[in-house]
């Protein structure tokens, strides 16, 4: 039997769980996904030494952060009583304005989003009184620049990064080991196939633990959340958040697939000596379609889903009016401070702030016809919004 080289060896799940002891319920539910993830990581023979170290660091960090949440929850039992009312989830394909919308809405004082520094170092629970002065803010920004080095500039062209930038749910749902987020960093076909078939209710229980933790001493009127992979698991999401509401921006898939493929190539690049861009393009063309298809099927079966569809073009052309329309749809109060927050973010973050990006579908072995064919059902269903 062939053996895996030492560069690709990973500890087993129980060894890592022993290093990060969790309460029984969490340990029992983390173990299946952690086991599958480690096995899938070990199968990636193209991973270089840096990629191996990076993958193992991410796994240990996820376990450490989940333990921090669990320990604080035991230390402060009131956290478990925090109510999460009508959270708003932003759905949709990547590069269709979801991060832009998330950041703009975060400018509204009524809105609470998970921030990057809070998710990176959650314990002790953040407090409203030190929301601008907590030492973890400066620590996060310094760590980010040190870790990314030259890659930081390229990533900033495509995706906002910084301590006080809203963080995607994937960065804390990974602590449940029921998230597809690891697939952004590494080729994990077996783990991805497993992920598609799971129920994922546990990950939303962990998701809710995070929101309760972050909101305990720093609440907001409305939680606004986002990550593309919510599209895969809407039944599980709604089982934990039955009053959840949704916004889905739409954009032509032929425009977004090249953009997200370029971003993933930058994220994965340090882990591989020779990154096959054509294979990456094929992988993510299918991955994004899988999520869209799941959400489309769910929406067809649940026409009463409380969701507001939005044109990406409208969001870019007139963010204030487009977001106001979403507030009106859900009966939220759009205040003068809401408008000021949106305009303030736009002033501080002009388009192209970090420089232009360059990419084409051909770079990833794809054509417009291939993308249009794969997303034909989506394009036909949401043509009015594209």
N, C-alpha and C positions, 0 to 999 in steps of 0.2 A: 504493500500500500504506500502511495506517495505521501511524504510528510511535508508539512508546511514549514517553510524556512523560519528561522528565529525572528527575522524581521517582521513576520506576519503573525506571530503568536500573540494571543490575547488571554488574559486570565479568564477563568470560568465565572459564571454569574454569581455563584454562592461566595466565591472568594471576594469579589468586589462588594457584595452585599454585607459580608462580614466586616469589611473595612468601613462601611457606612451604615451602621445598624439602624433599621427602620422599624416602626411598629408593625406587628404581624400582618395586618390587613394590607398595608402599603407594600411590604416585602413580598407577600404572596402574589400580589397583582402586578408588581414590577417585574418579577422573575421571568415570566414567559417572554415578554418583549425584549428584556435585556439578554436573555439566552439566545434568542433569534438574531438580535443585532450583532452580538459578539461573533456568532458563527458566520454571519454574512460578511462582516468585516474581514475575518480571517480568510475568506475565499477570494478576496480581491488581490490577486497576485501582482497587479500593476502598481499597487500602493508603494510609495517610496518610504524611506526611513522617517522623513518629516511627517508624511501622511499618517504613518503608524502612530507616532508620538501624539500627533494632533488628535486622531480618533480616540485614543485611550484617554487623553486629557479631557475631551468633551464628555465621555462617558462618566469619568470620575467627577467632573464638575456637575453634571446633572444629578448624580446621586448625592453629592454634597449639598447642593441647593435644596433638594427635596428633603433631606435630613434637617436642614436649617428651618424649613417651613414646618416640619413635623415637631421639631423641638420647641419652637416658639409657640406652636399651637398647644402643646402640653403645658408650657410655662404660663401662657395667657389664655385660659379657656374661653374668655369672652370672644376671641377671634371667631370661634365656630358659630357664634350667634349673629354675626354680621349678615344682613340681608342683601342679596344682589337682586335688584328689581329691574326688570325690562332691559337687560343688556342689549346693546346694538352691535351686531356683527356685520362687518363689511366683507362681502363675498366677491368673487369674480376672478378672472384670469390675472396673472401677474402682468405688470406694466400697463394696466388699464386705468390707472389713477387711484388704486386702493391706498397706497402709502401716502400719496398726495392728499387724498381726502382725509385720511387718518390724522395727518399732521395739521391740516387746516382746522378740523373740528377740535383738535386739542387746544387750539388757541382760544376757544370759548371757555370762560371760567366755570361754566356749568359742567363741562365735560371732564371726565377722569379717564386717562389711558394709562396702561402700564408703561413706565419709562425705562429706558435701557439700563440705567444705573441700578434701579430698583430690582430688576429681574436678574442682573448679574450678581448682586450682593444683597439679598433680601433681608438678612437678619442683622440687627433688630428691625422690626417692622418700621417702615418709613413714617414720618410725622409731618403734618401740614406746617408746623411751626418752623421746621428746618428744611422745607422743600427746596430752598435755593442755596442753603449753606451746608448741607450735610457733606462731610468730608469724602463720602463715597462718590460724589459727583466728580470732583477733580481726579480722584483715584481711577475712576472708570476711563475718563478721557486720556489720561496718561498711559494707562494700560493698553487702550485701543490703538494708539499711535505706535507704541512699542511693539505690539504683536503684529500689526499689519505692515508696518514699514512702508515701502514704496507702493504696496498694493492698496493702501488707504486712499490715495489720490484717485485711482481708477475706480474703486468701489464707490467713492463719494459722488462720482459722476452719475452713477446709476441708482444709488439708494442712500437716503439720508442716514448718517451715523453720528452718534454723540450721546452723552450722558442723559440729556433732557429731551431726546427724541423719542416719540412713542415707539414701543417695542411690539413686534408681532407676537401673537400667541404661541407660535411654534417654538419660540425660545424658552418658554416655560412648560409647554405641553410635552417637550422632550423628557421632562423629569418623570413622566408616566411610562415612558418607553412604549408609547402607542402613537407616536408621531412620525410622519414621513419626513420630517425636517432633516434627519441625518442623511437622507438621499441627496440633499443639496451639496454635501461635502464629499461624498464618496459614492462609488458604484456599488449598490447594495440590492441586486435584483431579488434575492431570496427574501430579504427583510421587507422589501416593497410589496412583493406578492402576499406575504403574510399580513402586512398592514391592511391591504385592501379587503381582506376577508374577515377582519376582527369586528367585534361589536363596538368597541371604543368608549363605552359608557364610563369606564374607569378613568380615561384621560380627562373627561369633562368633570368628573369628581375632583381630580387633581387641579384642573383649571379653576374650579370654583374655590378650592383651598387657597390658591394664589390670589384670586381677587379679594377674598375675605381678608387675607393677610395684608395685602397692599392697601386696602381701604379701611382697615380697622382704625388707624390714627390719622388717616388722610383720605377721607371720603370725598365723593363728588356726587352731583345730582344724577348724572348719567354715565355709565360705563360705555365706552366705544372701543371695539376690539377688531382685530383683523389677522387673517392668514389664509392663503388660498386653500390650504388643506381642510378647512372647515367644510368645503363643498362635498368632500367624500363622506362625511359622517353626520349629516343633518339629523337623522333619527336619534343618535346618541346625544348630540348637542341639545336637542329639544327635550329629551328625557330628563336632563339635569336642569335646563333653563326653559321651562314650558312657556314663559312669557317673553322669550327672546324675540327681537325684531331684527330686520335685515335691510341692508342697502346693497345693491349690486350694480356697480358701474360696468359699462360695456364698451368694447373697442374691437376693431377688426383684428382677428387672430393673425392675419398675415403680417400685421404691423408689430404685434407683441412678441411673437415667437423668436424672432431674431434677437430682439432686445434682451429677453430673459435668458436666452442661450448664452449670450455674451456675458451676462452677469454671473451665471453659473460657472462659466469657464474661468472667470477671475477667482471665484470662491474656491473652486476645485484645484486650480493650477498649482498651488504649493504642495499638494499631496501626490503629484504625479510628475515623473520626469518627461513623459511623452503623452500629452493629453490628446486623445482622438476626438477632434471636434465634430466630425461627421457622426460618430457613434453617439456623442453627447446630444447632437441635434435630434437624432432619431429617438433616443431615450426620452427626452423631455417633450417632444411632440406628443408622444403617447401618454406620458405622465400627466400633462396638463389636460389632455382630452379626457382621461379617466375621471379626473375630478369634476370637470364640466358636465360630463355625462351623468355622473351620480347626482349632481344637483338638479340637472334638468329632469331626470326621472322622478326625483323626489318632488319637485315643484308640480309636475304633471299630476302626481298622485295626491298632492295637497294644495289645491288651488286657493285655499284660504290662508296660505302662509303669509304672515304680515311682512311684506317685502316691497321696497321702493326701487324700481329700476331707474338707472341714471345713464345718460350719455357722457362718455369721457370727453367728447368735444365740447359739451355744454359746461362741464366742470372746469375745463381749461379756459374757455372763452369768458365765463362769468361765474367765478366760484361763489360769490356771495349769493346771487340769485338762485344758483343750483342747490346750494346747501340749505338756503331758506325754504325751498320747495320740499326738500326732504324733511325738514323740521315740521312744516305744515302737514305733510302726509301723516306723520305720527302724533300730531298734536303737541309737539314740543314748542316752547316759547323761544323765538328768535329775538334776542334783545340787542340793544345798541352795543353792549359789550361783546356779544357774539360776532357782530360785524367787525368791530374793532380788532378782535383777536385774529380773525381771518385775514384782514388787511395788513395787520402787523406781521403775520407770518410771511405773507407774500412780499412785503417790503424787505424783510430780512433774508429772504431766500429767493432771489430772482432766478428765472430760468437760465440754465447754463452757468450757474454760480461756480461750479467746479470744473468747467471746461466741457467741450463737446465729446461725444462718444462716436465710435466708428464701428459699424457691423453691417453684415448683410446675411440674408438667409443662405446664400451660397457658401458662406464661411462655414456653415454647419451642415452642408450637404443637402440642403432643402430647397425646394422651389415654392413659389406662390401657389401653384396648382396643388402640390402635395398638402400644404397647410389648409387650403380651401376645401379640398376633398375630405380631409380628416375632420374638419370642423363644420362640414356642410349642414348638419342638423342644427348646430348652434347658430350659424349665420342665418339660416332660414327662420329660426324661431325668434331671434332678436334683431332681425334686420332693421327694424324701426329705430333701434337704439345704437346701431353701429355706424 
